[in-house]
Amino acid sequence: MAKLTYIAHTSLDGYIEDESGGFEWSAAPDPEEIAFINDLVRPVGTYLYGRRMYEAMAVWQTIGIEPAGTPPAEAVPLPELLDFAELWRAADKVVYSGTLHATSTPRTRLEREFDAEAVRRLKHAADRDLTVGGPGLAQHAFAAGLVDEVHLFVCPVIVGGGKPGLPHGVRVDLELLDQRQFDNGVVHVHYRRR
């Protein structure tokens, strides 16, 4: 059975977006952190996304791909970013949205609502791990007892309010498996459900 993992960057006070919906306050990832994230998602075969997270992540479909005859871009992405883009393109994506009309990327299917039993069956049948992205969708996955592991990248900033990175009204007992600090001040913590 595959694992379902929740991965998020949060402020020290637990938000993924500030009160204006911005997240530019998050520390710019350095190559070491990006390589770490790449190794974290390398075993992932399927990303589960809410609409907003999918729309933010869809940019990875074209990063590093130059149309024929186009001169190379002046700012070439870091090799670690190109690696992430390849990993993202190789994985399946499931987008849960009642408002999105169609998806814009290959290997992507649209579901109108989150079905915990369907995700449970997907976990049991999958030979590669899954991640859930976006706190709204993660709320449903946590409430259904589907999330096996949590990876938080805690940024060195307090934003004072906004969109919480972790669900409210759901208790999950966790065991700390690992922690790591990066040069940019971000601290990674890795937990497993008890």
C-alpha positions as CSV (number, residue, x, y, z in Angstrom):
1,M,0.0,0.0,0.0
2,A,1.2,3.5,-0.9
3,K,1.6,6.3,1.6
4,L,-0.3,9.6,1.4
5,T,1.9,12.5,2.5
6,Y,1.1,16.1,3.2
7,I,3.9,18.5,2.3
8,A,3.7,22.2,3.0
9,H,5.8,25.4,3.5
10,T,4.4,27.4,6.4
11,S,5.3,30.5,8.4
12,L,6.5,29.9,12.0
13,D,3.0,30.7,13.1
14,G,1.5,28.0,10.8
15,Y,0.2,29.8,7.8
16,I,0.7,29.0,4.1
17,E,-0.6,32.3,3.0
18,D,-0.7,35.7,4.7
19,E,-4.0,37.7,5.2
20,S,-3.7,39.1,1.7
21,G,-3.2,35.7,0.1
22,G,0.5,36.2,-0.5
23,F,3.3,33.7,0.2
24,E,6.2,35.7,-1.1
25,W,7.4,35.9,2.5
26,S,8.5,32.3,2.4
27,A,12.3,31.9,2.2
28,A,13.6,31.5,-1.3
29,P,14.6,27.9,-1.5
30,D,18.3,27.3,-2.0
31,P,19.7,24.4,-4.2
32,E,20.2,22.2,-1.1
33,E,16.5,22.6,-0.1
34,I,15.2,22.0,-3.6
35,A,17.3,18.9,-4.0
36,F,16.0,17.7,-0.6
37,I,12.4,18.3,-1.8
38,N,13.1,16.5,-5.1
39,D,14.3,13.4,-3.2
40,L,11.2,13.6,-1.0
41,V,8.9,13.6,-4.0
42,R,10.9,11.2,-6.2
43,P,8.8,8.2,-5.0
44,V,5.5,10.1,-5.7
45,G,3.3,8.7,-8.5
46,T,0.2,10.8,-7.9
47,Y,-0.4,14.4,-6.6
48,L,-3.8,15.2,-5.2
49,Y,-4.6,18.9,-5.5
50,G,-7.3,21.4,-4.8
51,R,-8.0,23.9,-7.6
52,R,-5.8,26.7,-6.3
53,M,-2.8,24.5,-5.6
54,Y,-3.1,22.8,-9.0
55,E,-3.2,26.2,-10.7
56,A,-0.1,27.3,-8.8
57,M,1.7,24.0,-9.6
58,A,0.8,23.8,-13.3
59,V,3.6,26.1,-14.2
60,W,6.0,23.1,-13.7
61,Q,4.5,21.6,-16.9
62,T,6.5,24.1,-19.1
63,I,9.6,24.9,-17.0
64,G,12.7,23.8,-18.8
65,I,10.8,23.0,-22.0
66,E,11.7,25.4,-24.9
67,P,9.5,25.3,-28.0
68,A,11.4,24.4,-31.2
69,G,13.3,27.4,-32.6
70,T,13.1,29.4,-29.4
71,P,16.4,30.9,-28.2
72,P,17.4,29.7,-24.7
73,A,16.1,31.9,-21.9
74,E,18.5,34.4,-20.3
75,A,17.8,33.1,-16.8
76,V,18.3,29.3,-17.0
77,P,16.6,27.6,-14.1
78,L,18.7,25.8,-11.5
79,P,19.3,22.1,-12.3
80,E,17.4,21.2,-9.2
81,L,14.4,23.1,-10.5
82,L,14.6,21.3,-13.8
83,D,14.7,18.0,-11.9
84,F,11.6,19.0,-10.0
85,A,9.8,19.9,-13.2
86,E,10.6,16.5,-14.7
87,L,9.4,14.7,-11.6
88,W,6.2,16.7,-11.6
89,R,5.5,16.0,-15.3
90,A,6.1,12.3,-14.8
91,A,3.5,12.0,-12.0
92,D,-0.3,11.7,-12.3
93,K,-2.4,14.5,-11.0
94,V,-5.9,14.4,-9.6
95,V,-7.6,17.9,-9.2
96,Y,-10.7,18.2,-6.9
97,S,-12.8,21.2,-7.9
98,G,-16.4,22.1,-8.4
99,T,-15.5,25.2,-10.4
100,L,-12.6,24.2,-12.7
101,H,-13.9,23.5,-16.2
102,A,-10.9,21.5,-17.4
103,T,-7.3,20.8,-16.6
104,S,-4.4,22.3,-18.6
105,T,-1.8,19.6,-18.1
106,P,-1.3,16.0,-19.3
107,R,-1.7,13.1,-16.9
108,T,-4.3,15.0,-15.0
109,R,-7.9,14.1,-14.2
110,L,-10.6,16.3,-12.7
111,E,-12.9,15.1,-9.9
112,R,-15.8,17.3,-8.7
113,E,-15.6,16.3,-5.0
114,F,-13.2,14.6,-2.6
115,D,-14.2,10.9,-2.1
116,A,-12.4,9.5,0.9
117,E,-13.2,5.9,-0.1
118,A,-11.9,6.4,-3.6
119,V,-8.7,7.8,-2.3
120,R,-8.4,4.9,0.2
121,R,-8.8,2.5,-2.8
122,L,-6.2,4.5,-4.8
123,K,-3.7,4.2,-1.9
124,H,-4.2,0.5,-1.6
125,A,-3.8,-0.1,-5.4
126,A,-0.9,2.3,-6.0
127,D,2.6,1.1,-6.3
128,R,4.0,4.6,-5.8
129,D,3.3,7.1,-3.0
130,L,0.7,10.0,-3.2
131,T,0.8,13.5,-1.8
132,V,-2.1,15.8,-1.0
133,G,-1.5,19.5,-1.7
134,G,-3.4,22.5,-0.4
135,P,-4.8,22.8,3.1
136,G,-8.5,22.7,2.1
137,L,-8.1,19.3,0.4
138,A,-5.7,18.1,3.2
139,Q,-8.4,19.0,5.7
140,H,-10.6,16.3,4.1
141,A,-7.7,13.8,3.9
142,F,-6.7,14.3,7.6
143,A,-10.4,14.1,8.7
144,A,-10.7,10.7,6.9
145,G,-7.6,9.4,8.5
146,L,-5.8,9.1,5.1
147,V,-2.7,11.1,5.7
148,D,0.2,8.8,6.8
149,E,3.1,11.4,7.0
150,V,3.5,15.1,7.2
151,H,6.5,17.1,6.0
152,L,6.5,20.8,7.0
153,F,9.0,23.3,5.8
154,V,8.8,26.0,8.4
155,C,10.0,29.4,7.2
156,P,11.7,32.0,9.5
157,V,8.8,34.5,9.5
158,I,5.7,35.2,11.5
159,V,2.9,36.6,9.3
160,G,0.2,37.1,12.0
161,G,-2.7,35.5,10.1
162,G,-4.0,34.1,6.9
163,K,-4.7,30.6,5.6
164,P,-3.6,27.9,8.1
165,G,-1.3,25.2,6.8
166,L,-2.8,22.5,9.0
167,P,-6.5,21.5,9.5
168,H,-8.6,22.9,12.3
169,G,-11.0,20.6,14.2
170,V,-9.0,17.4,13.5
171,R,-6.7,15.7,16.0
172,V,-3.9,13.6,14.7
173,D,-1.2,12.2,17.0
174,L,2.2,12.2,15.3
175,E,5.7,10.8,15.9
176,L,8.7,12.9,14.9
177,L,10.9,11.0,12.4
178,D,13.4,13.6,11.3
179,Q,14.3,17.3,11.3
180,R,16.7,19.4,9.3
181,Q,17.8,23.0,9.0
182,F,18.7,24.6,5.7
183,D,21.1,27.6,5.2
184,N,18.2,29.9,4.3
185,G,16.7,29.4,7.8
186,V,14.0,27.0,6.8
187,V,13.5,24.0,9.1
188,H,12.1,20.7,7.8
189,V,10.1,18.5,10.2
190,H,8.9,15.0,9.2
191,Y,6.2,13.3,11.2
192,R,4.4,10.0,10.9
193,R,0.8,9.3,12.1
194,R,0.9,7.1,15.3
